Amino acid sequence: MAVSTPSNRLKLTPSNSPYLPHPARSPFRSRAPVEPRLSLKRVVGTTCTSPTGFDVVNSLFAYIAGGAVVVVDVDGLEYTQRFYRARPTALPVYNTPPLPYSPSTPTQTPKANDSRNRISLRESNFGSHDWSESPTSSKTWTSRERIKAATCLALSKEGRFLAVGETGYAPRVLIFSLEDNSSDTPLVSISEHGFGVKAVAWSPDSKYLASLGNANDGFLYIWRIDTKTGAAKLFQQNRCTSTIRGMIWVGNNLLTFGVRHVKVWRVEEGQSTSPLKQKFIGESSATPQPHQKTLPGRNVLLRTMIEATFSCAVAIDDTKAVICSETGDVCLFDDTADDSDKQAKLTKVLESGFITTCAAIRGDVVYLGSKMGNLATLDLASFIQCNPDSLSINVGSLAGLFAMGFLKENMVTIDAKRSIHIWGLDQIPGKPDVTSPIQIPGHQDPILGVEALSRPNAPGADFFSWSASGQVLLWDVDGKIKSSFQVPLEEPCIEDEPDLVNQLTLVRATECGKFFVTGDKLGVVKIIDFSTLQCVASMKAHASDCQFITTYEDKTKFIIATSGRDRTAQLFHKTAGGEFEHFQTLEFAARVVQVLVPSADKVITCSLDRTLQVHDLVTKEGEPDVMAAIPSRTLPLKASPASMTMGADRKSLHVSLLDRSICSFDLENGKLAHSFKCTDESGVESVVLDSLTARPTTDREPAFLLGISNTDKSIRIYDAQTGTFLDREWGHTESINGVTLIEEDDSNKRKVVSVGSDGTIMIWELDLQDPSWGPATRDPSPVKDGSALSRPTLRRVLSKAELAEFQRSSSSIGRRSPQGTLTKRRSIFSLSSAPPSRTPLAALQTSPALPNIEDTPSRRVSATESRCNSPPSSPKTRMKRRPSVPALNSSKTKSSGNLRGFGSLNMATEQACRTLRAYRRKLSSTDPISQEVLAELDQELRLTAVALGDRATRSKAMSDTMLNGLLDQYSERLVALLDEKLRLSYRSPSEQEPESPKSPKSPSRKRPGSSGADSSSGSTS
């Protein structure tokens, strides 16, 4: 198996591939590498739970914090911190040479659940064509697999190097130089362990580094380190499949201990050949490497301790060590025999009486710490003599010790509450001063959220965070606690859920931190006055969890909006008398994800039913304290929302959806402005973004969106206008519960603060400044070309409704004679403008299809059909294809383009037109009509004409010319048809008898005016 960095592991073309000249293809090969925009500046808190994640040397101590390591340099009562972290794709300074037993071809990148013996591409089932076009070649490093966590560390004895072991996907052993300040670039990156690194340890002379994988990995490696550069080369190795709790160096031997396991590994130095420096810096050598000797090891006989689990150990000298078990047994390990084949001894000396978790030696005193908080001491000289009375005093009771160590003048402890204390040592030998420790700040519980705090404020803080226990801490950007308070939580009284525990879920602050609004798991909302820390209002807002809280405050109004799991949004406001009052409950069909109050007159909510609701806030005249939210607009979403935030211009809204995209809406017209997928730098994988934050464009920075992704535990930045990926960073090992952006007045750079369930707070520096932004430093010719190419392609496709508006404006003159569009499609009936003598009026009058022919002059009908007395074969089909002339004159294109509206006015208008056309066809029948019904119809037609006139004055979209044309046409036709129907219905039987045989000709003699009106109407319309 090849020892290689992630960059080497991504090389997928085997050495014997027929496509060797061609590298692995990727559709995103031409993408430029993304420059880091986020840099880690400070880490608050720790994830250390065992001695393997903590180490001390001289005046330095180090501990793990998520995916990073914090190194603290203590000088008296002051301390400084440095931070070390490597990105998953970080390239080390020195490459590690491949192992002699590794295959000749590079190994394919393993998945998270791959076994240790990863096979090469040559040994897999892929053919030669699959090597160059592998479908998984660009998807090997998935977002979920990039998560890494620092699990162990070790400081070299002279304080020059730091070794860090990781767990997660493709875990590494990283070696950093402590001569640098905070660093993101390791000297060496070793990726030999396939599942995770359990422990790392430096030899006393810093020439060797031991790395032990977890039980699934099962390998122990000894790396030879170049003390000048820090480069590493594998020296010895062996299998170690037991469950190990830790390992220490005892002289030149390595001691591992764990569950029913204590084993000594003999590190034997071979005869060194001529020193080849290229072996340490990764240069290949043509000289064949000799076969490496297996690391020899021998188990220690446990005797009566065969069932013990050994938890911690500390070396006394080169041959002796103290080993403690979880049950409180304290044993002496002795390997003083000169003969290496002789068995080492393990002797049980005494029982401490408590569960021992950590041990340390200072001078002639051994300190033992317990999980219960006990701290005891042993006299070292008496303990070496196996005296069971060597347990001397109990120094004090602490909050459960996980790790401890001694500096030159201090003792450092990490307790069960994740608190780090630096204790001073008084004049009494062996007894630390436990009364006045220096505490490194941090949350004692998982952090559930973070919010920025506007300045100026009373404590001078920049942001605040909170935990489930109700603790709220106010911080500055240097990681110092400025103030804190405890939110009182209600005790749950639910018989069905006796184990339910109330938790603080949300905290929001008003301007300058005057009030803090909190919400808990029981749905109770409290308002706390920060000046007095008194609860001024407490309301049962929701039946269950309070999901989101937002506030709006100006000189006249103070509005609070909350949302919960009970499908409601609650609205509160501060009255003129200074009291907080609930004024409305908004109910929804699904759970409300988020609620925003961007201004004093608007409330925006989004819910899981894929809708975005906009409400207008109104007040009664003369009663400013009486408010209400009126539904204004509902916008559909293509997926359920996850988060939303107002745009920097306060006129747009950015919504993150569960389909891994972000949509931007224009709130003025409710239209979708643009959307983009939240992809990574390769453009392949996308994630869901939470906790969106938007910032506007400046002279040197683009408008950007900041968010978090719990898919890969990353913080991401995107261009808000184009959706371009800008940067992402990792650091948290558990879910990220919040991120906020802090604007600093005295600096152009911004700070990003993220918090996670691992109890850590990470403060990042954001630098998006680009020389291409801003007119001062822009080069006119080349930069303009580059910026134009980077922009999206212009697209402005006009809809049918917009095109219809242009047609109406161009044809407004001569609206009643559209010969330019209809004359080419008319047949013999296009001669309606000719003299009446050429038209067979008798045949047209007796035909039942007369109204249909008049309404559709563009329909092609044969002469035989026009003279036939029978109706057309399929009038419904013709009506669907060809509407009437009034429908054509009322812009059929625009109405058809707006058919997407549900129950719109356009649909009602078209329905009315179809009803009138059907009614005109019915008028051709001989059925009698009562006078009352005709009078009612006449009244409705007149009222409709009046309503259309009012509509013309209220709407600018309908022109006066179009309405006048419609009214003239309908009035002329309907009046003419009604007159004819009345005349036919009320004729005497004597008049009908002689004219019945000549009925085809009589209408032509009796209604020339009516026929002429219709012909005129048909020709002009």
Backbone hydrogen bonds, N-H to C=O, Kabsch-Sander energy under -0.5 kcal/mol:
donor,donor_aa,acceptor,acceptor_aa,energy
4,S,2,A,-0.8
8,N,5,T,-0.5
9,R,5,T,-2.2
10,L,6,P,-1.2
11,K,8,N,-1.4
12,L,10,L,-0.8
17,S,14,P,-1.3
20,L,17,S,-1.1
22,H,19,Y,-1.3
25,R,132,S,-0.8
29,R,26,S,-1.6
31,R,28,F,-1.1
39,S,765,E,-1.7
41,K,763,I,-2.7
42,R,763,I,-1.6
44,V,761,I,-3.1
45,G,441,P,-0.7
47,T,64,I,-1.7
48,C,64,I,-0.6
53,G,50,S,-1.6
54,F,51,P,-1.4
55,D,62,A,-1.8
57,V,60,L,-2.6
60,L,57,V,-2.9
61,F,72,V,-1.9
62,A,55,D,-2.6
63,Y,70,V,-1.9
64,I,53,G,-1.3
65,A,68,A,-2.9
67,G,731,G,-3.3
68,A,65,A,-1.7
69,V,84,Y,-2.1
70,V,63,Y,-2.7
71,V,69,V,-0.5
71,V,82,R,-2.7
72,V,61,F,-3.2
72,V,70,V,-0.5
73,D,80,T,-2.6
74,V,59,S,-2.3
74,V,72,V,-0.6
75,D,78,E,-3.2
78,E,75,D,-2.0
80,T,73,D,-2.0
82,R,71,V,-2.4
84,Y,69,V,-2.4
85,R,183,S,-1.8
87,R,184,D,-0.5
90,A,87,R,-2.0
93,V,186,P,-1.8
94,Y,187,L,-3.0
95,N,281,I,-0.8
99,L,1,M,-0.5
102,S,99,L,-1.3
108,Q,119,I,-0.8
114,D,111,K,-1.5
118,R,116,R,-2.1
121,L,106,P,-0.7
124,S,120,S,-0.6
124,S,121,L,-0.6
131,W,127,G,-0.7
131,W,128,S,-0.6
132,S,128,S,-0.7
133,E,129,H,-1.4
137,S,134,S,-1.5
139,K,136,T,-0.7
142,T,140,T,-1.4
146,R,142,T,-0.6
146,R,143,S,-1.0
147,I,144,R,-0.7
149,A,167,T,-1.9
150,A,66,G,-1.8
151,T,149,A,-0.5
151,T,165,G,-2.5
152,C,165,G,-1.4
153,L,52,T,-2.2
154,A,163,A,-1.9
156,S,161,F,-2.3
159,G,156,S,-1.7
162,L,176,F,-2.2
163,A,154,A,-2.7
164,V,174,L,-2.6
165,G,152,C,-2.6
166,E,172,R,-1.7
167,T,149,A,-2.0
168,G,195,F,-1.0
169,Y,147,I,-1.3
173,V,190,I,-2.3
174,L,164,V,-2.7
174,L,172,R,-0.5
175,I,188,V,-2.1
176,F,162,L,-3.0
176,F,174,L,-0.5
178,L,160,R,-3.0
178,L,176,F,-0.5
180,D,177,S,-0.9
183,S,83,F,-1.1
187,L,175,I,-3.1
188,V,175,I,-1.2
189,S,94,Y,-0.6
190,I,173,V,-2.5
191,S,189,S,-0.5
197,V,166,E,-2.2
198,K,196,G,-0.6
198,K,212,L,-2.9
199,A,212,L,-1.4
201,A,210,A,-1.9
203,S,208,Y,-2.3
206,S,203,S,-1.8
209,L,223,W,-2.5
210,A,201,A,-2.9
211,S,221,Y,-2.3
212,L,199,A,-2.7
213,G,219,F,-2.5
214,N,196,G,-1.7
218,G,214,N,-2.9
220,L,238,N,-3.0
221,Y,211,S,-2.6
222,I,236,Q,-3.1
223,W,209,L,-3.1
223,W,221,Y,-0.5
224,R,233,K,-3.6
225,I,207,K,-2.9
225,I,223,W,-0.5
226,D,231,A,-2.8
227,T,225,I,-0.8
230,G,226,D,-3.2
233,K,224,R,-1.7
235,F,222,I,-3.2
236,Q,222,I,-1.5
238,N,220,L,-1.9
240,C,218,G,-1.6
244,I,242,S,-0.9
245,R,257,F,-2.7
246,G,257,F,-1.6
248,I,255,L,-2.2
250,V,253,N,-2.8
251,G,249,W,-0.6
253,N,250,V,-1.5
254,L,265,W,-2.6
255,L,248,I,-3.1
256,T,254,L,-0.5
256,T,263,K,-2.3
257,F,246,G,-2.1
258,G,261,H,-2.2
259,V,243,T,-2.2
260,R,258,G,-0.7
260,R,308,A,-2.1
261,H,258,G,-1.0
263,K,256,T,-2.5
264,V,298,R,-2.6
265,W,254,L,-3.1
266,R,264,V,-0.5
266,R,296,P,-1.9
267,V,252,N,-0.8
267,V,265,W,-0.7
268,E,266,R,-0.9
269,E,267,V,-0.5
270,G,268,E,-0.5
277,K,275,P,-0.7
279,K,276,L,-1.4
280,F,277,K,-1.3
281,I,277,K,-1.2
283,E,278,Q,-1.9
295,L,237,Q,-2.6
298,R,264,V,-2.7
300,V,262,V,-3.1
301,L,344,A,-0.5
305,M,302,L,-2.6
306,I,303,R,-1.1
308,A,305,M,-1.7
310,F,258,G,-2.4
310,F,308,A,-0.6
311,S,324,C,-1.7
312,C,324,C,-1.3
314,V,322,V,-2.0
316,I,320,K,-2.3
317,D,320,K,-1.4
321,A,333,F,-1.7
322,V,314,V,-3.0
323,I,321,A,-0.5
323,I,331,C,-2.3
324,C,312,C,-2.6
325,S,329,D,-2.2
326,E,309,T,-2.3
328,G,325,S,-1.3
330,V,350,L,-2.8
331,C,323,I,-3.2
331,C,329,D,-0.5
332,L,347,T,-3.2
333,F,321,A,-2.9
333,F,331,C,-0.5
334,D,332,L,-0.5
334,D,345,K,-2.6
335,D,319,T,-2.0
340,S,338,D,-0.6
342,K,339,D,-1.4
345,K,334,D,-2.6
347,T,332,L,-2.6
349,V,330,V,-2.5
349,V,347,T,-0.5
350,L,330,V,-1.5
352,S,328,G,-3.3
356,T,325,S,-0.9
356,T,354,F,-0.6
357,T,369,G,-2.7
358,C,369,G,-1.5
360,A,367,Y,-2.0
362,R,365,V,-2.4
365,V,362,R,-1.5
366,V,378,L,-2.3
367,Y,360,A,-3.5
368,L,376,A,-2.8
369,G,358,C,-2.6
370,S,374,N,-1.9
371,K,355,I,-1.5
373,G,370,S,-1.0
375,L,396,G,-1.2
376,A,368,L,-2.4
377,T,393,I,-1.8
378,L,366,V,-2.1
379,D,390,S,-1.9
380,L,364,D,-2.4
380,L,378,L,-0.7
383,F,379,D,-2.2
384,I,380,L,-2.3
385,Q,381,A,-1.1
386,C,383,F,-1.9
387,N,382,S,-2.1
390,S,387,N,-1.5
391,L,388,P,-0.5
392,S,377,T,-1.8
392,S,390,S,-0.7
395,V,375,L,-1.8
395,V,393,I,-0.7
396,G,375,L,-0.9
398,L,373,G,-4.1
398,L,396,G,-0.5
400,G,398,L,-1.6
401,L,370,S,-2.5
402,F,414,I,-3.5
403,A,414,I,-1.4
405,G,412,V,-1.9
407,L,410,N,-3.1
408,K,58,N,-0.6
411,M,423,W,-2.0
412,V,405,G,-2.9
413,T,421,H,-2.1
414,I,403,A,-2.5
415,D,419,S,-1.9
416,A,399,A,-1.9
416,A,400,G,-2.1
417,K,399,A,-0.5
418,R,415,D,-1.7
420,I,440,I,-0.8
421,H,413,T,-2.2
421,H,419,S,-0.5
422,I,438,I,-2.9
423,W,411,M,-3.7
423,W,421,H,-0.6
424,G,433,D,-0.7
425,L,409,E,-1.0
426,D,424,G,-0.5
426,D,431,K,-0.8
431,K,428,I,-1.7
433,D,424,G,-3.3
434,V,432,P,-1.0
438,I,422,I,-2.9
439,Q,437,P,-0.6
440,I,420,I,-2.7
440,I,438,I,-0.5
443,H,759,G,-0.5
447,I,756,G,-1.4
448,L,466,W,-2.3
449,G,466,W,-0.9
451,E,464,F,-2.2
453,L,462,D,-2.6
458,A,512,C,-0.5
460,G,457,N,-0.6
462,D,475,W,-3.2
463,F,475,W,-1.8
464,F,451,E,-2.4
465,S,473,L,-2.3
466,W,449,G,-1.4
467,S,471,Q,-1.6
468,A,446,P,-0.7
470,G,467,S,-1.6
472,V,485,F,-2.5
473,L,465,S,-2.5
474,L,483,S,-3.1
475,W,463,F,-3.2
476,D,480,K,-1.4
479,G,476,D,-1.8
482,K,474,L,-3.4
483,S,474,L,-1.2
485,F,472,V,-1.9
487,V,470,G,-2.8
495,E,493,C,-0.5
500,L,497,E,-1.2
504,L,468,A,-1.8
505,T,503,Q,-0.5
505,T,519,G,-2.3
506,L,519,G,-2.1
508,R,517,V,-2.7
510,T,515,F,-2.3
513,G,510,T,-2.2
514,K,511,E,-1.2
516,F,528,I,-2.4
517,V,508,R,-3.3
518,T,516,F,-0.5
518,T,526,K,-2.9
519,G,506,L,-2.2
520,D,524,V,-1.3
521,K,503,Q,-2.0
523,G,520,D,-1.3
525,V,539,M,-3.2
526,K,518,T,-2.2
527,I,537,A,-2.5
528,I,516,F,-3.0
528,I,526,K,-0.5
529,D,534,Q,-2.6
530,F,514,K,-2.1
530,F,528,I,-0.7
531,S,514,K,-0.5
532,T,529,D,-0.5
533,L,529,D,-2.5
534,Q,529,D,-0.8
536,V,527,I,-2.3
536,V,534,Q,-0.8
537,A,527,I,-1.2
539,M,525,V,-2.9
541,A,523,G,-1.3
541,A,539,M,-1.5
542,H,523,G,-1.9
546,C,520,D,-1.4
547,Q,545,D,-0.7
547,Q,563,S,-2.1
548,F,563,S,-1.7
550,T,561,A,-2.5
552,Y,559,I,-2.5
554,D,557,K,-2.6
559,I,552,Y,-2.9
560,I,572,F,-2.4
561,A,550,T,-2.6
562,T,570,Q,-2.3
563,S,548,F,-2.1
564,G,568,T,-1.5
565,R,545,D,-1.6
567,R,564,G,-0.8
569,A,586,L,-2.2
570,Q,562,T,-2.1
571,L,584,Q,-2.3
572,F,560,I,-3.0
573,H,581,E,-2.3
574,K,558,F,-1.9
575,T,573,H,-0.6
575,T,579,E,-3.2
578,G,575,T,-1.7
581,E,573,H,-3.1
581,E,579,E,-0.5
583,F,571,L,-1.9
583,F,581,E,-0.5
584,Q,571,L,-1.2
586,L,569,A,-3.1
587,E,585,T,-0.6
588,F,567,R,-2.1
592,V,564,G,-0.7
593,V,591,R,-0.6
593,V,606,C,-2.2
594,Q,606,C,-1.3
596,L,604,I,-3.1
599,S,602,K,-0.7
602,K,599,S,-1.0
603,V,615,H,-2.6
604,I,596,L,-2.7
605,T,613,Q,-2.5
606,C,594,Q,-1.9
607,S,611,T,-1.7
608,L,591,R,-2.1
610,R,607,S,-1.0
611,T,607,S,-0.8
612,L,635,L,-2.7
613,Q,605,T,-2.6
614,V,633,R,-3.0
615,H,603,V,-3.2
616,D,630,I,-3.2
617,L,601,D,-1.2
618,V,616,D,-0.6
618,V,628,A,-2.8
620,K,623,E,-0.8
620,K,626,V,-1.6
623,E,620,K,-1.6
626,V,623,E,-1.5
627,M,625,D,-0.8
628,A,618,V,-2.0
630,I,616,D,-3.1
630,I,628,A,-0.6
632,S,614,V,-3.0
633,R,614,V,-1.9
635,L,612,L,-3.4
637,L,610,R,-2.7
642,A,656,S,-3.6
643,S,656,S,-1.3
645,T,654,H,-2.3
647,G,652,S,-3.1
650,R,647,G,-1.6
653,L,665,F,-2.1
654,H,645,T,-2.8
655,V,663,C,-3.1
656,S,643,S,-3.5
657,L,661,S,-2.9
658,L,640,S,-2.7
660,R,657,L,-1.2
662,I,676,F,-2.6
663,C,655,V,-2.7
664,S,674,H,-2.9
665,F,653,L,-2.7
666,D,671,K,-2.8
667,L,651,K,-2.2
667,L,665,F,-0.7
670,G,666,D,-2.2
671,K,666,D,-0.5
673,A,664,S,-2.7
673,A,671,K,-0.6
674,H,664,S,-1.2
676,F,662,I,-1.8
678,C,660,R,-2.1
679,T,677,K,-1.7
680,D,685,E,-1.2
683,G,680,D,-1.0
687,V,678,C,-1.8
690,D,708,I,-2.6
693,T,706,L,-1.8
695,R,704,F,-2.0
698,T,701,E,-2.6
704,F,695,R,-1.1
705,L,718,Y,-2.9
706,L,693,T,-3.1
707,G,716,R,-2.1
708,I,690,D,-2.2
709,S,714,S,-2.6
714,S,709,S,-2.1
715,I,729,E,-2.3
716,R,707,G,-2.6
717,I,727,D,-2.3
718,Y,705,L,-2.2
719,D,724,T,-2.7
720,A,703,A,-2.6
721,Q,703,A,-0.6
723,G,719,D,-2.1
726,L,717,I,-2.6
727,D,717,I,-1.3
729,E,715,I,-1.7
731,G,713,K,-0.6
737,N,735,S,-0.6
737,N,755,V,-1.6
738,G,755,V,-1.1
740,T,753,V,-2.2
742,I,751,K,-3.2
743,E,741,L,-0.5
744,E,742,I,-0.5
745,D,743,E,-0.5
747,S,744,E,-0.7
750,R,766,L,-1.4
751,K,742,I,-2.1
752,V,764,W,-2.4
753,V,740,T,-2.4
754,S,762,M,-2.4
755,V,738,G,-2.1
756,G,760,T,-1.3
757,S,735,S,-2.6
759,G,756,G,-1.4
761,I,44,V,-2.7
762,M,754,S,-2.6
763,I,42,R,-2.9
764,W,752,V,-3.6
764,W,762,M,-0.6
765,E,39,S,-2.8
766,L,750,R,-2.9
766,L,764,W,-0.5
767,D,37,R,-2.3
767,D,765,E,-0.5
770,D,700,R,-1.8
773,W,770,D,-2.1
783,V,779,D,-0.8
784,K,779,D,-0.6
784,K,780,P,-0.8
785,D,781,S,-1.6
786,G,782,P,-2.3
787,S,783,V,-2.8
788,A,784,K,-2.2
789,L,785,D,-2.1
790,S,786,G,-1.8
791,R,787,S,-0.8
798,L,796,R,-0.6
803,L,799,S,-2.2
804,A,800,K,-2.2
805,E,801,A,-1.3
806,F,802,E,-1.2
807,Q,803,L,-1.9
808,R,804,A,-2.3
809,S,805,E,-1.9
810,S,806,F,-1.9
811,S,807,Q,-1.8
812,S,809,S,-0.6
814,G,812,S,-0.5
815,R,812,S,-0.8
817,S,814,G,-1.6
819,Q,817,S,-1.9
821,T,818,P,-1.1
822,L,818,P,-1.5
823,T,819,Q,-1.4
825,R,822,L,-0.8
826,R,822,L,-0.5
826,R,823,T,-0.7
827,S,857,P,-0.6
830,S,827,S,-1.5
831,L,828,I,-1.1
832,S,829,F,-0.8
833,S,830,S,-0.6
834,A,831,L,-2.1
838,R,835,P,-1.5
839,T,836,P,-1.3
841,L,839,T,-2.1
844,L,840,P,-2.1
845,Q,841,L,-2.5
846,T,842,A,-1.7
847,S,843,A,-1.0
850,L,847,S,-1.5
853,I,849,A,-2.4
854,E,850,L,-2.5
855,D,851,P,-2.1
856,T,852,N,-1.5
859,R,856,T,-1.3
861,V,859,R,-0.6
866,S,862,S,-1.7
867,R,863,A,-1.4
868,C,864,T,-0.7
868,C,865,E,-0.6
878,R,874,S,-1.6
879,M,875,P,-2.3
880,K,876,K,-1.9
881,R,877,T,-1.6
882,R,878,R,-2.8
885,V,855,D,-1.4
888,L,884,S,-1.8
889,N,885,V,-2.8
890,S,886,P,-1.4
891,S,888,L,-1.1
892,K,888,L,-0.6
895,S,891,S,-2.0
896,S,892,K,-2.7
897,G,893,T,-1.4
898,N,894,K,-0.9
898,N,895,S,-0.7
899,L,896,S,-0.9
901,G,898,N,-1.5
903,G,901,G,-0.7
904,S,901,G,-0.7
908,A,904,S,-1.7
909,T,905,L,-2.5
910,E,906,N,-2.4
911,Q,907,M,-2.2
912,A,908,A,-2.2
913,C,909,T,-2.2
914,R,910,E,-2.4
915,T,911,Q,-2.2
916,L,912,A,-2.3
917,R,913,C,-2.2
918,A,914,R,-2.1
919,Y,915,T,-2.1
920,R,916,L,-2.3
921,R,917,R,-1.6
922,K,918,A,-1.6
923,L,919,Y,-1.3
924,S,921,R,-1.0
925,S,922,K,-1.7
934,L,930,S,-1.7
935,A,931,Q,-2.2
936,E,932,E,-2.2
937,L,933,V,-2.4
938,D,934,L,-2.3
939,Q,935,A,-2.1
940,E,936,E,-2.3
941,L,937,L,-2.2
942,R,938,D,-2.0
943,L,939,Q,-2.5
944,T,940,E,-2.4
945,A,941,L,-2.1
946,V,942,R,-2.1
947,A,943,L,-2.5
948,L,944,T,-2.3
949,G,945,A,-1.7
950,D,946,V,-2.2
951,R,947,A,-2.2
952,A,948,L,-1.7
953,T,949,G,-1.4
954,R,950,D,-1.6
955,S,951,R,-2.2
959,S,957,A,-0.6
963,L,959,S,-1.9
964,N,960,D,-2.7
965,G,961,T,-2.2
966,L,962,M,-2.4
967,L,963,L,-2.8
968,D,964,N,-2.5
969,Q,965,G,-2.5
970,Y,966,L,-2.6
971,S,967,L,-2.5
972,E,968,D,-2.5
973,R,969,Q,-2.5
974,L,970,Y,-2.7
975,V,971,S,-2.3
976,A,972,E,-2.1
977,L,973,R,-2.9
978,L,974,L,-2.7
979,D,975,V,-2.5
980,E,976,A,-2.2
981,K,977,L,-2.4
982,L,978,L,-2.8
983,R,979,D,-2.4
984,L,980,E,-2.3
985,S,981,K,-2.2
986,Y,982,L,-2.1
987,R,984,L,-0.6
991,E,988,S,-0.8
992,Q,988,S,-1.3
993,E,989,P,-1.8
995,E,991,E,-0.7
996,S,992,Q,-1.1
996,S,993,E,-0.8
999,S,996,S,-1.3
1001,K,998,K,-1.4
1002,S,998,K,-2.0
1005,R,1001,K,-1.0
1005,R,1002,S,-0.9
1006,K,1002,S,-2.3
1007,R,1003,P,-2.3
1011,S,1007,R,-2.7
1012,G,1008,P,-2.7
1013,A,1009,G,-2.3
1014,D,1010,S,-2.5
1015,S,1011,S,-2.7
1016,S,1012,G,-2.7
1017,S,1013,A,-2.7
1018,G,1014,D,-3.1
1019,S,1015,S,-2.1
1020,T,1016,S,-1.8
1021,S,1017,S,-1.6
